[in-house]
């Protein structure tokens, strides 16, 4: 596709009509492409060299709302989810332990005053840490920091108080 990637086309089609069943028929069988297609909303993902009967079956399955993968891709997906997981990598490795702790509290919606009281540090120290977090995350304000933190899975304990 000369002007648009399959991933972007999938997004745009589903924005226009979320009921469309999209099947990606591709040469790219790498995990990154597969998971990007699924995150974009594709219902299936099969290799271009699949047998004609397999492609027809996949089209029907996607149209019915089923998730469908080519055999080799299905094995890789199953292996991916069956593999033991190492502890998740730190989402913001440039932040210090204290900055990560403060970012977690920011993502929970806590104020600087609340953070200072919870951590037993001066409000000015919190402001300095917050400024460092904004700088390292390259965000302009608290709202953008919260978005970045939540995208990374922080701030799930939103019980402020």
Backbone torsions as a table, in degrees:
resi	resn	phi	psi	omega
1	UNK	NA	115.6	-171.3
2	UNK	-68.8	-37.2	-171.7
3	UNK	-104.8	-10.0	-171.0
4	UNK	-150.2	139.0	175.6
5	UNK	-75.4	159.4	176.8
6	UNK	-61.4	-34.0	179.6
7	UNK	-66.0	-47.9	-179.7
8	UNK	-66.9	-38.6	176.8
9	UNK	-61.6	-41.5	177.8
10	UNK	-59.0	-47.2	179.2
11	UNK	-58.6	-47.7	-176.5
12	UNK	-66.1	-40.4	178.9
13	UNK	-63.4	-45.3	-177.8
14	UNK	-71.2	-26.9	173.1
15	UNK	-65.6	-39.7	-179.2
16	UNK	-74.1	-37.5	-178.8
17	UNK	-152.2	96.2	-176.7
18	UNK	-66.0	-8.8	-179.0
19	UNK	-87.0	-8.9	-178.8
20	UNK	-69.2	133.8	175.8
21	UNK	-93.5	113.6	-175.6
22	UNK	-103.1	129.5	176.7
23	UNK	-115.1	122.8	177.2
24	UNK	-89.0	123.7	175.3
25	UNK	-113.9	113.8	-164.9
26	UNK	-144.0	163.6	170.7
27	UNK	-92.3	-17.6	-175.7
28	UNK	-87.6	109.5	179.6
29	UNK	-108.4	13.8	-179.6
30	UNK	-73.6	154.2	-176.8
31	UNK	-58.5	-41.0	-177.4
32	UNK	-60.2	-45.9	179.5
33	UNK	-66.4	-42.3	179.5
34	UNK	-59.2	-51.7	-176.3
35	UNK	-70.1	-31.8	175.7
36	UNK	-64.2	-40.7	178.8
37	UNK	-64.8	-41.8	-179.2
38	UNK	-68.2	-40.3	177.1
39	UNK	-63.6	-32.1	179.2
40	UNK	-74.0	-15.1	176.2
41	UNK	114.2	3.9	178.3
42	UNK	-63.0	143.4	179.3
43	UNK	-93.2	-14.4	-178.9
44	UNK	-153.9	164.3	-175.0
45	UNK	-155.1	111.0	-179.6
46	UNK	-134.6	154.4	179.8
47	UNK	-74.8	150.5	180.0
48	UNK	-62.2	-25.8	-177.6
49	UNK	-88.6	13.3	177.7
50	UNK	-65.1	154.2	176.8
51	UNK	-63.5	151.3	-178.8
52	UNK	-56.3	-42.8	-179.7
53	UNK	-62.9	-37.8	178.7
54	UNK	-66.4	-40.9	178.7
55	UNK	-64.4	-45.4	179.0
56	UNK	-62.1	-42.3	178.4
57	UNK	-63.6	-40.5	179.6
58	UNK	-65.9	-39.2	177.9
59	UNK	-61.6	-46.6	179.1
60	UNK	-61.6	-44.3	-178.5
61	UNK	-63.2	-45.4	179.5
62	UNK	-63.0	-39.0	178.8
63	UNK	-63.8	-29.3	178.8
64	UNK	-86.6	0.6	178.1
65	UNK	90.5	7.6	179.8
66	UNK	-83.4	152.2	172.3
67	UNK	-87.6	134.0	-176.5
68	UNK	-141.0	138.8	179.4
69	UNK	-135.3	151.3	171.2
70	UNK	-63.1	158.0	-174.9
71	UNK	-56.0	-46.7	-178.1
72	UNK	-66.5	-36.1	179.7
73	UNK	-71.9	-40.3	178.6
74	UNK	-59.9	-40.2	177.3
75	UNK	-62.1	-43.2	-179.3
76	UNK	-66.3	-40.3	177.9
77	UNK	-62.3	-46.4	178.9
78	UNK	-61.3	-43.8	178.4
79	UNK	-62.5	-39.9	-179.9
80	UNK	-59.0	-47.2	-176.8
81	UNK	-78.5	-21.2	179.3
82	UNK	-85.5	-20.1	-176.5
83	UNK	-66.1	139.3	176.0
84	UNK	-62.5	140.9	-177.2
85	UNK	-97.7	134.0	171.5
86	UNK	-80.8	159.6	178.1
87	UNK	-54.3	142.0	-177.7
88	UNK	-59.6	139.6	177.2
89	UNK	-67.2	149.2	177.9
90	UNK	-61.0	124.9	-175.7
91	UNK	-66.4	-27.9	-179.1
92	UNK	-129.1	78.0	-174.6
93	UNK	-64.1	-19.7	179.7
94	UNK	-76.1	-16.9	-179.2
95	UNK	-82.3	144.9	173.8
96	UNK	-72.3	170.0	178.1
97	UNK	-58.5	-43.0	179.9
98	UNK	-66.2	-40.5	178.6
99	UNK	-64.4	-39.5	175.8
100	UNK	-62.6	-41.0	178.8
101	UNK	-62.6	-43.3	179.3
102	UNK	-68.0	-40.6	177.4
103	UNK	-61.6	-40.1	176.6
104	UNK	-58.3	-44.6	-179.4
105	UNK	-69.0	-37.4	175.5
106	UNK	-61.3	-44.6	-179.0
107	UNK	-64.2	-23.2	176.2
108	UNK	-81.7	-4.6	177.9
109	UNK	89.9	16.3	-177.4
110	UNK	-82.4	145.5	179.4
111	UNK	-80.2	164.9	177.1
112	UNK	-59.7	-40.7	179.1
113	UNK	-61.8	-43.1	178.2
114	UNK	-64.4	-42.2	179.4
115	UNK	-61.6	-45.2	179.5
116	UNK	-59.0	-46.0	-179.3
117	UNK	-64.7	-43.3	-178.5
118	UNK	-64.1	-39.5	-175.4
119	UNK	-93.1	-7.3	179.9
120	UNK	67.5	38.4	178.5
121	UNK	-126.7	165.4	-177.6
122	UNK	-71.5	146.3	177.1
123	UNK	-56.1	-36.3	178.4
124	UNK	-63.7	-37.1	177.6
125	UNK	-64.5	-41.6	176.9
126	UNK	-61.0	-46.3	179.6
127	UNK	-57.9	-41.0	178.7
128	UNK	-63.7	-44.2	178.3
129	UNK	-63.2	-43.0	179.8
130	UNK	-60.8	-43.8	178.3
131	UNK	-60.9	-41.4	178.0
132	UNK	-64.1	-41.6	178.4
133	UNK	-60.8	-48.2	180.0
134	UNK	-58.2	-44.4	-179.3
135	UNK	-62.7	-47.7	-177.9
136	UNK	-68.7	-33.3	178.0
137	UNK	-84.3	-9.0	-178.4
138	UNK	57.9	49.9	176.4
139	UNK	-119.3	155.6	-175.2
140	UNK	-90.9	-24.3	-174.5
141	UNK	-155.2	178.1	-176.5
142	UNK	-61.0	-41.5	-178.8
143	UNK	-59.7	-44.2	179.9
144	UNK	-68.2	-36.0	176.8
145	UNK	-64.1	-40.7	178.7
146	UNK	-62.9	-43.5	179.0
147	UNK	-59.5	-49.4	-179.8
148	UNK	-60.4	-42.8	-178.7
149	UNK	-65.2	-44.4	-178.4
150	UNK	-68.3	-34.9	175.8
151	UNK	-62.2	-28.5	179.9
152	UNK	-90.1	3.6	176.8
153	UNK	92.0	7.6	178.7
154	UNK	-86.4	163.3	173.3
155	UNK	77.6	19.8	-178.5
156	UNK	-67.8	-31.4	175.9
157	UNK	-83.6	90.1	-174.4
158	UNK	-93.2	14.5	-179.6
159	UNK	-78.0	87.7	-179.6
160	UNK	-78.1	135.0	175.2
161	UNK	145.1	NA	NA
